[in-house]
Amino acid sequence: MRIVLAALVLTGLIVPGAAWADNAEADDLYKAKKYDEALKIYDAAAKTSKDSWYPRFRAARCRLKLGQCDQALQDLNEALKIHDNDREEVDTELALIEGLLCTKGWNQALENAAETEPKIVKLAEEERAPRLLILHKMRGAAHKGQKAYPEAIADFAKALEIAPNDPDAPKHMADSYLQMKDFRKAAEILEKLASGKDFQATMRACEAYLGAAALAGADDKDSLERAARLGEQLAGSPEGAGKGWLYVARANIGLKQFALADSALKKAEQADPKNCEVALYRGRSYNAQKKFKEAISALKKCTTLCPDKQEAWQNLGYSYEVDARNREALAAYEKANALSPNDNTAASIERVKIKLEQSKK
């Protein structure tokens, strides 16, 4: 998780002091995301002015951007020894936490955050809020790294109390809910982001609502209807037509609105003729309608377009099995199991083998 402390410089919350003039060229390069070039200048300035906090701090920022996490931590520990005021100390400690996140040092990041928070609280009001926002988001990232998702959600909620329109915290909250398989809460967060025309959030909201419905079963019509509505919203954009209509189809299959599903699948196919998921969900729709021969045709097309799609082989095996074509079913299940072994597929293989043995008697 990249927390851009440099934004504090640009907004005037970090005042670099005399070093600013010496490092103006490097600052411009940093703003232009030319981190390698900026780093050379900051490093040179740090060697020339060994007691100057700013170039050493900024060199560390460049190294974090470049993924040079261990060296960044060394720079920051040096910067921490030569800071001139409380604000510089806090900003260095925040960057240290980011460096620890970069190295997946989740526990140490949380320990450092606990030590840094009281120092932030002592800062002037205009300096306090943006730094607390960063701290809560980084603490949330550390908890996510530990898979402590309820704690992460609480951290991101605190961040949103400070900055209700922050674009990152809701996404991380949704991620945490998804990891907990609380698809409905994740979907509701993502739907709010989707209302702001966030393309990725709309897709993820559709997936989350469909996941919620899959967990809840046939009774969760609301989640399916929301997924269909968001899918239509997505389909209204040129880049989202194929995916959008596919979400509409998936939702309507769940709602057993098969005519609507078929119409959506045709539109999805027009938008993206080579998308094998269209054939997959057409096959699943036919299976749900007990039209197994039609399902077999659709699913065979899916396996031709995407031969490594485990779900297609699994569904094809089911279609063959219920159509009493057990040898073909066994071959399809075995292909599915070879692609992604799991207990359900293994059980299907054993079940069909028994049927084949019984047919010999």
N, C-alpha and C positions, 0 to 999 in steps of 0.2 A: 504494500500500500504506500503510494508516494504522497506524502504530505508536503506541500510546497511552501516551506517557510520563506522562500524568496519573495512570495507575495507580500509578506510583511514589510520587506524593504521597499517594494514598489509602491505600497500604500502609505509609506512614511512612518510606519509603526516601529521599524528599526531605523535608527539614525546612525549611519556608519561613522560619522565624524571625519577627521582629517584624511583618513585613508580613502575616502570616496573619490577625491580628485585623482589620486595615484592609480586607482583601480577602475576608473570610468570606462576605459576601453574594454576591460574584462567584463564589467557589468553589462555593457551593450552586447557583448558576445554571448553572455549567459542568457539574456533576454531573447536572443536569436536562437537559442538552444544549441549553440556551438560550444558545447561543454569542454571538449578537448582543448580548443584554442583558449578558452577562458581560463582553464585550469593551469596552463603554462604560465600565464601572466600572474595569477594569484600565487602560484608556488614561488615564482621569482620574487614577488613582493614580500612574501612571508619570509624568505631567506634574507632579504635586504633589511626588513624591519621585523626582527625576531620577537619584539615585544608588542607587535600590533595584532590585535585580535581579529580584525575584519578580514584580511586576506587569508588567514588560516581557516577561519570559519567558512569563507566562501569557497575555498579550495575543497573543503569537505563536502559542501553542497554539490559541487561539480562531480566529485567522486561518487556520491550517492546516486546522482543522475546517471552516471556511467556504469553503475553496478559494482564499483570498487569499494565494497562495504567495509572490509577490514581496514584498508588504508584510511577510509573516511573516519572510522572510529578513532584511529590513532591521531589524525588531525584534530578531531574534536576534543580529545583528551588534552592535547597541547593547548588548544584554544581556551579550554576551561581554566587553565593555569594563569592566563594573561588577560582575562576579561576585565573591563574597567568599571562596570556597574551591574546592578541587579538584572536589568533587562538583558544585557549580553549574556549573563550567566544562565538565565532562563532559556534564551533562544539556543544556546549551545546544548543545554540539557535536553531540550526538545529534539534537536537534531540527533543527539546521541540515542534517544529512544527510537528515532526513525532508523538509525544505523543498526540498532539491535533487531528491529523488525526485519531489516534487510538480510540479516544473518540468521533469522528464525530463533533469535534468543528471546522467546516469549516471556519466560519467567523473569529474566533480568529487566526486560522492557517494562513489565508491570511494577517491579520493585522501584525502578527509576521514576516511573510515572507517579508513584505514591510519594516519593521524595520531592518531586518537582512541583506538584500541585499547590502545596502551601506557599511556595515561593511565587507562583503566579498570582495567587489570591492577594498577595501584598503589593502587587504592582498597581499603578494608577488605573482607574476604571477603563479608560480608552485603550489601554494596553492589555488589559486582563481578558476581555471577552474573546478576542481572536485566538489567543494562546490557549485558553481553556477549551475552545472548540477543537483546536488541533490535538490537544491532550486527550480529550474524550474519544476522538476518532482513532487515535493511535492505540489507546487502551482497548478500544473495541476490536481493532485489528489483532492485537496480541491475544485477546480472549478467543477470537475466531481461530487463530493459529493453534491454540490449545484445545480447540473444539468445545470450549465452554460457551455455548451459543446463548443461553439465557443471559449470562453476564455481558456478552457482546451486545445483545439487543438493548440492555439497560444503558450501556455506554453510548450507543448511537442515539438513543432517545434523549440522553442529556445533551448531546451535541445539537440535536434538533430544537431543544429548548432555547439554546443560545442563538441558533441560526435556523429558523423554521424552513427557509428556502434553500438550505444547503443541498447540492445535487448528489453528493456521495453517500451521506449517512443513510437515507432511505434504501438505497440499493444494497448497502451492506446489511441493513436490518432484514431486508427481504432474503438475501443470501442465507442469513442465519436461520430464518424461519424455514427455508427450503431444506437446509441441512437437518433440521429437526422434523422434517416431513409434515410441518404445519403449512400445507400448501395454501389453505384458504387465507391465512393472515398474510402470507407472502404475496398472494395474488392481489389482495386489497391494497397493499402498499404499492405494488407495481402498477395497478390500475390508475392510481392517482398520478403516478409519473407519466403513464400513457396519455392521460388527459392533456398533458403538456406537449403532445406530439413527439414523445420520445419513442423512436422506432423500436429500439432494442427492448425497452421496458414493455411495450405493447406485446411483443412476441413472448417475452418471459411471463407476462401476466396471463396470456392465453395458455401457456404450458402449465402454469401453476393452477389455474382454474380446472384444467383437464385432469391434473394430478389430484386435486381435491375431490373431484367427482369420482375418480377411479378408486380412491380410498373409501369414500362414503357410500358408493354403490348407486343404484338406480334412483334413489330418492333425492339425490342432490341435483335437482333440475336447475336450481338457481345458478350454480357454478357453471353448468353446461351452457345455459342461456347467456351468461356473461361472457364466456369464452367465444360463443358464436357472434355476439355483438362486437367484441373487440376484434375478432377475425375480420368482420366486415369493414371495420374501421381501418384495419391494416391493408385490406384488399383495395381500399380506395386510393392508396398511393402507388405510383408506378413500380417502385422497387419492391413493394410488399404484396403484389397481387397473388403470386403463386403461393406463398406461405399463408397469406390471409385466408384465401378460399379453402386451403387445406385444413386450417383450424376450424373454419365454419363447418366443413364436412365432418371432421372428427366429433365436434360437439353434437351435430345432428344425428350421427350414428348412435351416440350415447342416449340421445333423446328419442331414438327409434323413428326419427323423421327421415326415412330413407330416400324419399323423393327429393327433399331439400339437400340431403347429403350428396346424392348423385348429381344434382345440378351444380353444386359447389365443386365437386371433383372434376366435372367437365371444364369449369372455368379455371381451376387450378392447372389442369393439363394444358389448356390453351396458353396459359401464362408461362408454363415451364414443361414442355413436352417430355423432357428427359428426367423429370423428377420421379424416381422409382417409388416414393412414398405415396404418390397418387394411386399407383397400382396396388400398393400394400393396403391402403385403407379402402379401396374399392373391394378388394378381396375380403377384408374384415366385415365390410357392410354386407356382402353377399352371404358370408358365414352367419352373420346375425339374422339374416332372413331365411336361413336354411337352403340357400341356393348354392349348393356345394360345387356343382360342375362349373358354374360361372365363377365361383371363388377360386377354383383351381386354375382356371384360365388367367384370371387377373394376377394371382400370386406367382404363377410361372413367369409371367411378363416381368414382375418385380424382381425375381431371382435372375432373370436374364440381364436386366438393367443394372442390378446391384447384387452380384453373386455372393458378396460377403455380408449381406444383411441377414443376421441371425433371425430376427423377428419374422422375416418373410418365409424362411424355411420352416420355422416352427408352425406358423399359421398354415402353410401348405401341407405340412404333415397332418395337422388336424383335419383339414379339408379332405385329404385322401382317406384318412381313417374313418371319418363318419360316412364317406362314400363307399366304404368297404373295399378300398384298394390298399390293403395292408402292406404289400411289398413296397409300393411307392411311398406310403406313409413312413415305413421304417427308414428308407433311404433319405427322406426329407428330414426326419427327426435326427438321424445320425449326422447329417450335414450341419444342422443347427447346433448340435452338441459339440461338434468339432470346432465350430466358430466361437462358441461361448458356452462351456460346460455349466450346467446348473441342474439342480435337483428335479425341477419340473420336467425338463427335457429327458433326463435319465429315466424318470418314471414313465414317460410316454413311450420310450424305447422298449422298456420291459413289458409294458402293457401290450404293445403291438406284437412283440415276439411271442407272448403267450397266445395271442389270437392266431398267429401263424402256426404255432404248434398244434393248437386245437383243431385247426382246419385240416391237418394231415390225418387226423383220426377218423 
